[in-house]
């Protein structure tokens, strides 16, 4: 009989294995067609750490907001943003690493080391360690994922007031049906990532496939 695979839950084990003050770092918004990429760095106080920290993707929006509110009150938090222009000129990976370095630089305390979600490190002045699926393993990275996600979601809701047809308040810039329909009806906005294939293809329809891959 196959062994049932247990779900991974975050702990402080990684933080406890590294001397000094440790910051967890994560990002939100690598995949959307519109909006910036946002990163967060969080230094937790284990004595006041909110209960229920998990990878932000496993939480409801309501619960993410509740935890983010608690984290801002009890933890040291830094946020970094890379703009759409930076995404288009540098590529999404480099823009993500830039947002992460800005998040660490914006921390109100200087950590002894940072633990980064994923397998690529940004350029930092402090030692850094990567942790694949770190938001499911480390409380600090899980906290950073929550801050990054709720911060970016708030930014997309603000952009949705300027461009309501694209429903960014609901889809957060991802390629949802309402977003795709608005692109076909209203076209590309300054907040769209022109280097991403669906948007690039719309802008250069004469020589590229359109939004759904058809030849122009």
C-alpha positions in Angstrom: 0.0 0.0 0.0 1.5 3.4 -1.0 2.6 5.7 1.8 0.5 8.9 2.1 2.5 12.0 1.4 2.3 14.4 4.3 1.6 18.1 3.5 4.6 20.3 4.4 4.0 23.1 6.9 6.3 26.0 7.7 8.6 25.9 10.7 11.5 28.0 12.1 14.0 25.1 11.5 15.8 26.9 8.6 16.0 30.2 10.6 17.3 28.4 13.7 20.1 26.8 11.6 21.6 30.1 10.7 23.1 32.4 13.3 21.7 35.9 13.8 18.7 37.8 12.6 17.2 36.1 9.5 14.9 37.7 6.9 12.6 35.6 4.7 12.2 36.9 1.1 9.5 36.1 -1.5 7.8 37.7 -4.4 4.3 38.0 -6.0 3.4 38.7 -9.6 5.8 37.0 -11.9 3.1 35.5 -14.2 0.5 38.3 -14.8 0.2 40.2 -18.1 -0.1 43.5 -16.3 1.2 45.3 -13.2 4.5 45.3 -11.3 6.3 42.5 -9.6 6.4 42.9 -5.8 8.8 41.4 -3.3 8.8 41.4 0.5 11.4 40.8 3.2 10.2 39.9 6.7 12.0 39.4 10.0 9.7 37.7 12.4 9.7 37.9 16.2 8.9 34.3 17.2 7.3 35.6 20.4 4.7 37.6 18.5 4.5 35.6 15.3 0.9 35.4 14.1 -0.6 31.9 14.1 -1.5 30.3 10.8 1.3 31.5 8.6 1.4 29.5 5.4 2.3 29.9 1.8 0.0 32.8 0.6 -1.4 30.7 -2.3 -3.0 28.3 0.2 -4.9 31.0 2.1 -8.1 32.8 1.3 -7.9 36.5 0.5 -9.6 37.4 3.8 -7.1 35.4 5.8 -4.1 36.8 3.8 -5.2 40.3 4.7 -5.7 39.4 8.4 -2.2 37.9 8.6 -0.6 40.8 6.7 -2.2 43.3 9.1 -0.8 41.4 12.0 2.7 41.0 10.3 3.0 44.8 9.7 2.3 45.3 13.5 4.6 42.6 14.9 7.5 42.1 12.4 10.2 44.1 10.5 8.9 44.4 6.9 10.5 45.7 3.7 8.8 45.9 0.4 10.4 46.2 -3.1 8.7 46.9 -6.4 10.0 46.5 -10.0 7.9 48.4 -12.6 6.4 47.2 -15.8 9.2 49.2 -17.7 11.8 47.3 -15.7 10.2 44.0 -16.4 10.1 44.8 -20.1 13.7 46.1 -20.3 15.4 43.6 -18.0 13.1 40.5 -18.2 10.9 39.2 -15.5 13.6 37.2 -13.7 15.9 40.1 -13.4 13.1 42.4 -12.4 12.0 40.0 -9.7 15.6 39.8 -8.3 15.7 43.6 -8.4 12.4 43.8 -6.4 13.8 41.3 -3.8 17.0 43.4 -3.4 14.9 46.5 -2.9 12.8 44.7 -0.3 15.8 43.7 1.8 17.2 47.3 1.5 13.9 48.6 2.8 13.9 46.5 5.9 14.1 48.7 9.1 16.7 46.3 10.5 19.8 44.8 8.8 19.6 41.0 8.8 22.6 38.7 9.3 21.3 36.6 6.4 18.4 36.2 4.1 16.6 33.1 3.0 15.1 33.4 -0.5 12.2 31.5 -1.9 13.3 29.6 -5.1 16.7 28.7 -6.5 18.2 32.0 -7.6 19.6 34.7 -5.3 19.4 38.4 -5.8 22.4 40.6 -5.3 22.5 41.4 -1.6 25.0 42.9 0.8 24.2 40.1 3.3 24.7 36.3 2.9 21.7 34.7 1.2 20.5 31.1 0.9 17.9 29.8 -1.5 15.1 27.5 -0.4 13.0 25.7 -3.1 9.4 25.9 -2.1 10.5 27.9 0.9 7.1 29.5 1.4 5.9 26.0 2.5 9.0 25.3 4.7 9.9 28.5 6.4 7.7 30.8 8.5 9.7 33.8 7.5 9.4 33.1 3.8 5.7 32.3 4.2 5.3 35.7 5.9 7.1 37.4 3.0 4.8 35.7 0.5 1.8 37.0 2.4 3.1 40.6 2.5 4.2 40.5 -1.2 0.8 39.1 -2.3 -1.4 41.4 -0.3 0.7 44.5 -1.3 0.5 43.7 -5.0 -3.2 42.9 -4.8 -3.8 46.3 -3.3 -1.8 47.9 -6.1 -3.8 46.1 -8.7 -7.1 47.1 -7.1 -5.9 50.7 -7.3 -5.0 50.3 -11.0 -8.4 48.7 -11.6 -10.0 52.0 -10.6 -8.1 53.7 -13.5 -8.8 50.9 -16.0 -12.0 49.1 -14.7 -12.7 47.2 -17.9 -9.8 44.8 -17.3 -11.2 43.6 -13.9 -7.7 43.8 -12.3 -9.4 44.0 -8.9 -10.5 40.4 -9.4 -7.9 38.8 -11.7 -4.9 40.9 -10.5 -3.5 41.2 -14.0 -3.5 37.4 -14.8 -4.8 36.2 -18.2 -8.4 35.6 -17.0 -11.2 35.6 -19.6 -12.4 39.1 -18.6 -8.9 40.4 -18.9 -8.4 38.8 -22.3 -11.8 40.1 -23.5 -10.9 43.6 -22.4 -7.6 43.4 -24.2 -9.4 42.6 -27.5 -12.0 45.3 -27.0 -9.9 48.1 -25.5 -6.3 47.2 -26.4 -3.1 47.5 -24.4 -2.6 49.9 -21.5 0.6 51.4 -20.1 0.4 48.9 -17.3 0.7 45.8 -19.6 3.9 43.9 -19.9 4.8 44.4 -23.5 7.5 41.8 -23.4 5.1 39.1 -22.5 4.0 37.0 -25.5 0.2 37.7 -25.5 0.8 41.5 -25.3 3.7 41.5 -27.6 1.7 39.5 -30.2 -1.2 42.0 -30.0 1.2 44.9 -30.6 2.9 43.2 -33.5 -0.1 41.4 -35.0 1.1 41.8 -38.6 4.1 39.5 -38.1 3.2 37.5 -34.9 0.3 35.3 -33.8 -2.5 37.1 -32.0 -3.7 36.7 -28.5 -4.9 33.1 -29.1 -2.0 32.0 -31.2 -3.6 32.5 -34.6 -1.4 33.8 -37.4 -1.9 37.5 -38.2 
